[in-house]
C-alpha cells in the first residue's frame, strides 16, 4: 500500500470552484443585510473569506498526512474531544448563543466538527471489528451508542437538524459497512419514538407548516415561499449577479440557510445546474476514492465523509425547494458559516489524503461496504 501518490486534483478543483462561487454569492446576497445591521457591505464576505483561507491553509497539510495515523488511539481521543466540545457548548461559561442555538468557543459550532470525529470513530470501529470477525450485537450497539450520544448533545443545543444528520450519518455508515437493515431498524425504533415525543412546539410547527401547503402567515411559510419565488424568478439565465431582488430583506437568511434561492434568482436554472454538477463531481470522486482505497479504515472513512457532504447538500436543497420542513442546514462550501466551511474543507483534506493511497484498479480488493 502506498501513501505517496498524487492527490485527486479533480476533487480539489471542483471544491475550489464551488468555494469561489460561494464567496461571490455570499457577498451579493448579504450586502443589504449587512448594511441594515450597521456593518460594512463586505462584513459577511470578509468573514467567509477568512474562514476559506484558513480552511485551505489546513487542507493542504492535512492532504499530505497519512490518513492511517488517524486510526486507533487518535480516533478515540478525537471522539472524546468532540464529546467534550459539544458538552462545553451547553454550559454558559464556554458558549454563546445565536438564533437560540448554542455555539462553542470562538463562535464555532462543534456539531459540524463532531460529525467528522464520528466518521473517524465509525471507520476505526468497523475496521477493527472486521479484522476480528465480530458480528455480534456489540458490533452494532457500541458505534450506534456513540452516534446517539452525539445526536443527543446536538438536540440539547437545541439543534434538531444536526441531531438528525448525526443519526442519518451513523446509520448510513453502519448500513453500508455490513449491518443489516432489520437490526438497525430494531435498534433505532425506540430512539425515533423518543425523538418524536421530545419535539419542541416550534419544531412541530415546522413539520405542520411543511405538511400544510394551503399557505399561511407564519415566518417559516414566508421563508419557503420567498425561496420559491427567488428560484422561479431567475428563469433560465437568471437576473444577473448582484441583480436579485429577494435579498432586499424579503428572503431571510438569503446568504446562509436559503442561499440556493439566491443562486437560482441571480444565475438561473443554468447556474443551479452547473452548481449541482460540481457537487455531483465532488460526491462521485469521494465514492471513487472509497472504492479504490486498499484498506477498510480508509474505505469507510472516505465513504462517511462523502455521505456527510451528500446529506448536507441534499437537505439544504430539499428545504430551499420547499420539499421538506425548514431546517438550518447550510449549503456546503457556499452558504455563509465559518464552522460549516472549515469542517467541510477539513473533510476534503482527509479525502485527498486517502486518494494518495489509491491502488491501481487491478490491485484493489473488493471494499467491505460493497460485498
C-alpha positions as CSV (number, residue, x, y, z in Angstrom):
1,X,0.0,0.0,0.0
2,X,1.3,3.4,-0.9
3,X,0.9,6.8,0.8
4,X,2.8,9.0,-1.7
5,X,0.6,9.1,-4.8
6,X,-1.0,12.1,-6.3
7,X,-4.0,13.8,-4.7
8,X,-7.3,13.8,-6.6
9,X,-6.9,17.1,-8.5
10,X,-10.4,16.8,-10.0
11,X,-11.9,16.8,-6.5
12,X,-9.7,19.6,-5.3
13,X,-10.5,21.7,-8.4
14,X,-14.3,21.2,-8.1
15,X,-14.2,22.2,-4.4
16,X,-12.2,25.3,-5.1
17,X,-14.6,26.4,-7.8
18,X,-17.6,25.8,-5.6
19,X,-16.0,27.8,-2.8
20,X,-15.1,30.8,-5.1
21,X,-18.7,30.8,-6.4
22,X,-19.9,30.7,-2.8
23,X,-17.9,33.8,-1.9
24,X,-19.5,35.6,-4.8
25,X,-23.0,34.5,-3.7
26,X,-22.4,35.3,0.0
27,X,-21.3,38.9,-1.0
28,X,-24.1,39.6,-3.4
29,X,-26.8,38.2,-1.1
30,X,-25.6,39.7,2.2
31,X,-24.8,43.3,1.3
32,X,-28.3,44.6,2.2
33,X,-28.5,42.6,5.4
34,X,-25.0,43.8,6.5
35,X,-25.9,47.4,5.9
36,X,-29.2,47.0,7.7
37,X,-27.4,45.7,10.8
38,X,-24.9,48.6,10.8
39,X,-22.0,46.7,9.2
40,X,-20.0,47.5,6.1
41,X,-21.1,46.0,2.8
42,X,-18.3,43.4,2.9
43,X,-18.8,42.3,6.5
44,X,-20.1,38.8,5.7
45,X,-17.7,38.4,2.7
46,X,-14.7,39.2,4.9
47,X,-15.8,36.7,7.5
48,X,-16.3,34.0,4.9
49,X,-13.1,34.7,3.0
50,X,-11.1,34.5,6.3
51,X,-12.6,31.1,7.0
52,X,-12.0,29.9,3.4
53,X,-8.3,30.9,3.6
54,X,-7.9,29.3,7.0
55,X,-9.6,26.1,5.7
56,X,-7.3,25.9,2.6
57,X,-4.3,26.5,4.9
58,X,-5.3,23.5,6.9
59,X,-6.5,21.4,3.9
60,X,-3.1,21.1,2.1
61,X,-1.0,19.8,5.0
62,X,-3.9,17.5,6.0
63,X,-3.9,16.1,2.5
64,X,-0.2,15.2,2.9
65,X,-0.8,13.4,6.3
66,X,-1.0,9.6,6.0
67,X,-4.7,9.0,7.0
68,X,-3.8,5.8,8.8
69,X,-2.3,7.9,11.6
70,X,-5.8,8.8,12.5
71,X,-6.8,5.2,13.2
72,X,-6.6,3.6,16.7
73,X,-5.9,5.8,19.7
74,X,-6.1,9.1,17.6
75,X,-9.7,8.3,16.5
76,X,-10.7,7.5,20.1
77,X,-9.2,10.7,21.5
78,X,-10.7,12.8,18.8
79,X,-14.1,11.3,19.6
80,X,-13.6,12.2,23.3
81,X,-12.5,15.7,22.4
82,X,-15.6,16.2,20.2
83,X,-17.9,15.0,23.0
84,X,-16.2,17.4,25.4
85,X,-16.5,20.3,23.0
86,X,-20.2,19.7,22.5
87,X,-20.8,19.3,26.2
88,X,-18.9,22.5,27.0
89,X,-21.1,24.3,24.4
90,X,-24.1,23.6,26.6
91,X,-22.6,25.5,29.5
92,X,-22.8,29.3,30.0
93,X,-19.0,29.6,30.5
94,X,-17.8,28.1,27.2
95,X,-20.6,29.0,24.8
96,X,-22.5,31.8,23.1
97,X,-26.0,31.7,21.6
98,X,-27.1,32.5,18.0
99,X,-30.7,32.2,16.9
100,X,-31.4,30.1,20.0
101,X,-28.6,27.6,19.3
102,X,-25.5,27.2,21.4
103,X,-22.1,27.7,19.9
104,X,-18.7,26.8,21.3
105,X,-15.5,28.8,21.8
106,X,-14.7,31.3,19.1
107,X,-18.3,31.2,18.0
108,X,-17.8,27.8,16.2
109,X,-20.5,25.1,16.1
110,X,-18.9,22.0,17.5
111,X,-21.5,19.8,15.9
112,X,-20.0,20.5,12.4
113,X,-16.6,19.1,13.5
114,X,-18.2,16.4,15.6
115,X,-19.6,14.7,12.5
116,X,-16.0,14.3,11.2
117,X,-15.0,12.8,14.5
118,X,-18.0,10.5,14.4
119,X,-17.0,9.2,10.9
120,X,-13.4,8.7,12.1
121,X,-14.6,6.6,15.1
122,X,-17.0,4.6,13.0
123,X,-14.3,3.9,10.4
124,X,-11.9,2.8,13.1
125,X,-14.5,0.6,14.9
126,X,-15.7,-1.0,11.6
127,X,-12.2,-1.8,10.5
128,X,-11.4,-3.2,14.0
129,X,-14.5,-5.5,14.1
130,X,-13.9,-6.7,10.6
131,X,-10.4,-7.7,11.4
132,X,-11.6,-9.7,14.5
133,X,-14.7,-11.1,12.7
134,X,-17.0,-9.7,15.4
135,X,-20.6,-9.7,14.1
136,X,-22.4,-9.8,17.4
137,X,-24.8,-7.1,18.7
138,X,-21.8,-5.5,20.3
139,X,-20.5,-4.6,16.9
140,X,-23.7,-2.6,16.3
141,X,-24.6,-1.2,19.7
142,X,-21.3,0.4,20.5
143,X,-21.0,2.6,17.3
144,X,-24.7,3.2,17.4
145,X,-24.5,4.3,21.0
146,X,-21.7,6.8,20.2
147,X,-23.8,8.1,17.3
148,X,-26.8,8.6,19.5
149,X,-24.7,10.3,22.2
150,X,-23.5,12.9,19.7
151,X,-27.1,13.3,18.4
152,X,-28.4,13.8,22.0
153,X,-25.8,16.6,22.6
154,X,-26.9,18.3,19.3
155,X,-30.5,18.0,20.3
156,X,-29.8,19.7,23.7
157,X,-28.2,22.8,22.0
158,X,-31.1,22.7,20.6
159,X,-30.2,21.8,17.0
160,X,-32.6,19.2,15.7
161,X,-31.2,19.3,12.2
162,X,-27.7,18.4,13.4
163,X,-29.1,15.6,15.6
164,X,-31.0,14.2,12.6
165,X,-27.8,14.5,10.4
166,X,-25.8,12.7,13.1
167,X,-28.3,9.8,13.2
168,X,-28.6,9.6,9.4
169,X,-24.8,9.7,9.0
170,X,-24.1,7.0,11.6
171,X,-26.9,4.7,10.3
172,X,-25.8,5.2,6.8
173,X,-22.1,4.3,7.5
174,X,-23.1,1.2,9.6
175,X,-25.5,0.0,6.9
176,X,-23.0,0.2,4.0
177,X,-20.4,-1.4,6.3
178,X,-22.5,-4.6,6.6
179,X,-25.1,-4.1,9.3
180,X,-28.5,-5.4,8.3
181,X,-31.3,-3.0,7.8
182,X,-33.5,-5.1,10.2
183,X,-31.1,-4.9,13.1
184,X,-30.6,-1.2,12.6
185,X,-34.3,-0.7,12.5
186,X,-34.9,-2.6,15.7
187,X,-32.2,-0.7,17.5
188,X,-33.4,2.7,16.3
189,X,-37.2,2.2,16.8
190,X,-37.2,3.3,20.4
191,X,-34.9,6.2,19.6
192,X,-37.2,7.5,16.8
193,X,-40.2,7.3,19.2
194,X,-38.3,9.2,21.9
195,X,-37.3,12.0,19.4
196,X,-40.8,12.4,18.2
197,X,-42.1,12.6,21.8
198,X,-39.4,15.2,22.7
199,X,-40.1,17.6,19.8
200,X,-40.5,21.2,20.9
201,X,-43.5,23.3,19.8
202,X,-41.6,25.3,17.2
203,X,-40.2,22.1,15.7
204,X,-43.7,20.6,15.4
205,X,-44.7,23.9,13.8
206,X,-42.1,23.4,11.1
207,X,-43.4,20.0,10.3
208,X,-47.0,21.2,10.2
209,X,-46.0,24.2,8.1
210,X,-44.5,21.8,5.5
211,X,-47.5,19.5,5.5
212,X,-49.9,22.4,5.1
213,X,-49.4,23.6,1.6
214,X,-52.5,25.8,1.6
215,X,-50.4,28.8,2.7
216,X,-50.4,30.8,5.9
217,X,-48.7,33.7,7.5
218,X,-46.0,32.1,9.6
219,X,-42.4,33.2,9.2
220,X,-41.4,29.6,8.1
221,X,-44.0,29.6,5.4
222,X,-42.9,33.0,4.3
223,X,-39.3,31.9,4.0
224,X,-40.2,28.9,1.8
225,X,-42.5,31.0,-0.3
226,X,-39.8,33.7,-0.9
227,X,-37.2,31.0,-1.7
228,X,-39.5,29.5,-4.3
229,X,-40.2,33.0,-5.7
230,X,-36.4,33.6,-6.0
231,X,-35.8,30.2,-7.7
232,X,-38.7,30.8,-10.1
233,X,-38.0,34.4,-11.0
234,X,-34.5,33.6,-12.2
235,X,-35.7,31.8,-15.2
236,X,-33.2,30.1,-17.4
237,X,-30.3,32.5,-17.2
238,X,-31.1,34.5,-14.0
239,X,-31.4,38.2,-13.3
240,X,-27.6,38.5,-13.2
241,X,-25.1,38.5,-10.4
242,X,-26.0,41.3,-8.0
243,X,-29.3,41.9,-9.6
244,X,-31.5,39.8,-7.4
245,X,-34.5,41.3,-5.5
246,X,-35.2,38.8,-2.8
247,X,-32.1,39.8,-0.8
248,X,-33.8,43.2,-0.1
249,X,-35.0,41.7,3.2
250,X,-37.7,39.6,1.5
251,X,-35.9,36.3,1.9
252,X,-34.5,35.8,5.5
253,X,-31.0,34.2,5.7
254,X,-30.6,34.6,1.9
255,X,-26.8,34.3,2.4
256,X,-26.9,31.2,4.6
257,X,-29.8,28.8,5.1
258,X,-31.6,29.8,1.9
259,X,-28.8,30.8,-0.4
260,X,-29.9,28.3,-3.0
261,X,-32.9,30.6,-3.7
262,X,-30.4,33.5,-4.4
263,X,-28.4,31.2,-6.7
264,X,-31.5,30.4,-8.7
265,X,-32.6,34.1,-8.9
266,X,-29.3,35.6,-9.9
267,X,-27.8,32.8,-12.1
268,X,-31.0,31.0,-13.2
269,X,-31.5,27.3,-14.0
270,X,-28.2,27.2,-15.8
271,X,-26.3,28.4,-12.7
272,X,-28.1,25.9,-10.4
273,X,-27.4,23.1,-12.9
274,X,-23.7,24.0,-13.0
275,X,-23.5,24.2,-9.2
276,X,-25.3,20.8,-8.9
277,X,-23.0,19.3,-11.5
278,X,-19.9,20.4,-9.5
279,X,-21.4,18.9,-6.3
280,X,-22.0,15.7,-8.3
281,X,-18.4,15.6,-9.3
282,X,-17.3,16.1,-5.6
283,X,-19.6,13.2,-4.5
284,X,-18.6,10.9,-7.3
285,X,-14.9,11.5,-6.7
286,X,-15.4,10.8,-3.0
287,X,-17.1,7.5,-3.8
288,X,-14.3,6.7,-6.2
289,X,-11.7,7.3,-3.6
290,X,-13.6,5.0,-1.2
291,X,-13.8,2.3,-4.0
292,X,-10.1,2.4,-4.7
293,X,-8.8,2.6,-1.2
294,X,-6.8,-0.5,-0.2
295,X,-7.9,-0.9,3.4
296,X,-11.2,-0.9,5.3
297,X,-10.5,2.1,7.5
298,X,-9.8,4.3,4.5
299,X,-12.8,2.9,2.6
300,X,-15.3,3.6,5.4
301,X,-13.7,7.0,6.3
302,X,-13.9,8.2,2.7
303,X,-17.5,6.9,2.4
304,X,-18.6,8.5,5.6
305,X,-17.0,11.9,4.7
306,X,-18.7,11.8,1.3
307,X,-22.0,10.8,2.8
308,X,-21.8,13.7,5.3
309,X,-21.4,16.2,2.4
310,X,-24.2,14.5,0.4
311,X,-26.6,14.7,3.4
312,X,-25.9,18.4,3.9
313,X,-26.2,19.1,0.2
314,X,-29.5,17.2,-0.2
315,X,-31.1,18.6,2.9
316,X,-30.3,22.2,2.1
317,X,-31.6,21.7,-1.5
318,X,-34.8,20.0,-0.3
319,X,-35.6,22.8,2.1
320,X,-34.8,25.5,-0.4
321,X,-37.1,24.0,-3.0
322,X,-39.9,23.6,-0.5
323,X,-39.8,19.8,-0.5
324,X,-39.1,19.4,3.3
325,X,-39.5,21.1,6.6
326,X,-37.4,24.2,7.3
327,X,-34.1,23.4,8.8
328,X,-30.9,25.4,9.4
329,X,-28.6,23.3,7.2
330,X,-26.1,25.3,5.1
331,X,-25.2,24.5,1.6
332,X,-21.7,23.1,1.8
333,X,-18.9,25.4,0.6
334,X,-21.5,28.0,-0.5
335,X,-23.5,29.3,2.5
336,X,-22.1,31.8,4.9
337,X,-21.0,29.9,8.0
338,X,-17.4,29.5,9.2
339,X,-17.9,26.3,11.1
340,X,-19.5,24.5,8.1
341,X,-16.9,25.8,5.7
342,X,-13.9,24.9,7.9
343,X,-15.3,21.4,8.7
344,X,-16.1,20.6,5.1
345,X,-12.6,21.7,3.9
346,X,-11.1,19.5,6.6
347,X,-13.2,16.7,5.3
348,X,-11.9,17.3,1.8
349,X,-8.3,17.3,3.1
350,X,-8.9,13.9,4.6
351,X,-10.4,12.6,1.3
352,X,-7.4,14.0,-0.6
353,X,-5.1,12.2,1.9
354,X,-6.9,8.9,1.2
355,X,-6.8,9.5,-2.5
356,X,-3.0,9.4,-2.3
357,X,-3.1,5.8,-1.2
358,X,-5.4,4.6,-4.1
359,X,-4.1,1.5,-5.8
360,X,-4.3,0.7,-9.5
361,X,-7.6,-0.9,-10.4
362,X,-6.1,-4.4,-10.8
363,X,-4.8,-4.3,-7.3
364,X,-7.9,-3.1,-5.5
365,X,-9.7,-5.7,-3.4
366,X,-13.4,-5.5,-3.1
367,X,-14.4,-2.9,-0.5
368,X,-16.1,-4.2,2.6
369,X,-19.1,-2.0,2.1
370,X,-19.8,-3.3,-1.4
371,X,-19.9,-7.1,-0.5
